[in-house]
Amino acid sequence: MKIVKLIVCLSVISAICAGVLAGINVVTKETIAKIREKQTLDAAAEVMPSAVDKSKVEQVATGIFAGKDATGKIAGYAIVGTDPSGYGGEIVLMVGFTPDFKISTYKKLVASETPGLGTNLSSPAFMKQFEGMDASKPISVKKDGGRIDAITSATITSRAVCGAINDAKKKMEGIQK
């Protein structure tokens, strides 16, 4: 009889906890979506080339943003690129492009890489290698015949960054056609 009481008690507590969590999810879902949308738009404005008026950045398709200069002419793009093969899982970057297909910079949106190693994907020294690079050609690390110096002890992460930039580049090619 004690076991039945214990099972019923634990089941009731579990049901109450599940209900509370479901309620919190419903209440916060819209707020979280708005925050993520703002973070994505801010990241897009951050990676745009310097000619872009940061107040004139707008989403033109899912994961694709266009930025205009003071005259209203498109002066850059920001595109979400992903690669599933990071050391700690998927890497998602916001990559900035000039209209003539040069990379301006990128910003990490999602990455769970090893602290002190893979997290250096956001270090200025590593990121600087991509600035001004012609994105019409494949981008890869030197170990794979490319032009990018991999992060020391984080070649997998470096390859995934190149993969995410190449993914964004493919989407940029679709815009230019």
N, C-alpha and C positions, 0 to 999 in steps of 0.2 A: 504494500500500500504506500509506503514511503517513496518508493521509486516512481510510482504513478504521480504523486504530488510533485516530486522534483521535476519530472518531465513536463508536467502541465505548467509549473511555475516558470521553468526556463523557456518554454514555448511562448508563454505570454510576454515575458520580458523581451525575447527575440522579436516577436511581432510588433511590440511597441517601439523598439529601437529601429526596426526596419521602416515603420510608418513615419517616425520622426525624420529619419534620413531622406526618405522619399519626399516628405514635405519641404525640407530644406532645399533639396534639389529643385523642386518646382519653383520655389520662391526666388532662388538665386540664379537659375538658368539664364534668364534674359539679361540680367546684369553682367554675368560672366561673358556672355556673347558680345555685349556692347563693349566691354573692356578689351576683349581680344580683337575686335574690329578696330578700335582706336589704336591699340598697340601696333597692329599690322599697318594701318595708314601712317602712323608716326614713323615706323621703320621704313616704309616706302619713301617718305619725304626725306629721311635721313640719308639714304643711299643714292638719291638723285644727283646728277651732275650739278656743279655749282651754278650753271646758267639757269636752273629751274627756280622759279618763284615758289617757295615751299608752301605757300597758301593756295597754289593752283595745281595741286596733285589730286587726281581723281581715279577711281577704279574704273577700268574700261572692260574688264572681264574678270572671271574668278582668278585671283592671284596675279593679276596684271594691272599695273598702275601707269598712268601717263602723267608727266609733269610739263607744264607750259612755262615759257619765259614771260617777261613783262608785256611782250607784244601779242601773246596768245598763241604763239607757235610752239609745237611740241619740241621740248629741249632735252627730254630724257624719259627713260622707262625704269620701272622697278618691278621685278618679276620674282615670284616665289619659286625656288628650285629645291628639290628634295633628292636625297640619296639614302636608301635603306641600309647601306652597308657600313655605317660608322661603327667604331669599336664598341660604343655603348648603345647602339641602336640607330634609329633614323636621324639624319641631320637635315634640318630645314633652314634655308637661308633666304634672305631678301637680297637680290642682286640688282645693282644699279647699272644701267647701260646708257651710253650716249646714243643719239640717233644714228651715228655712223658705226655702230656695233662695237664700241670700245667699252670695257668694264670700268665703271667709276669706283665702286667699292662694294662691299657686301656687309650684311649684319646677320648675326646668328639669331634665329627665331626659336629653334629647338635643337638641342644637342645634349646628350648625357654622357659626355666623354670623361676619361680619367683625369681627375684634378691634377694640375701641374704638368700634364703632358698634352692630352687631346684638347683640353680646354684652351690651349694656346692657339686654337683656330681663330680666336678673336684678338690675338696679339697684333699690334701695329706692324711688327717686322714681317710676320707671315702674310698679313692682308695686303701690305704694300706691293708684294710681288704681282698681284692681280691688277692693280690700278693701271689703266691705260692699255691693258692687254687687248689685242684684237681677238674678239670673241668669235670670229668667223672660222677660226681654226680650233680643233679639239684641244682641250686643256687637260694636262696630266702632270704628274710628278716626274722628276728626272729619272727615277728608277724604272718608269714605264716609258721612257723616251721623250718626256715632256720638258717643260721649262720651269716647273715649280719645284723649289727646294722643300722637301717634306719636313714637317716638324720632327725634331729629334725624338726618337722612340715612339712616334705616333704616325707612322706611315699609313696605317689603315684610316685614321681620321683624315689625314691629308688627301688621300685618294677619294674619300667620301665628300670632302669639300669640293674637290675638282668635279666629282660626279654631280653634285648639287648645282654647281655653276653651269656645267654642261646641260643639265636638265632645264635650267632657266634660259640658257642660250637657245635650246630647241624651241621653246615658247616664243622667244624674241624673233626667231626666224619666221615663225608663223605670222607675226605682226607685220614683218617687212614685206611679205608676199602680197 
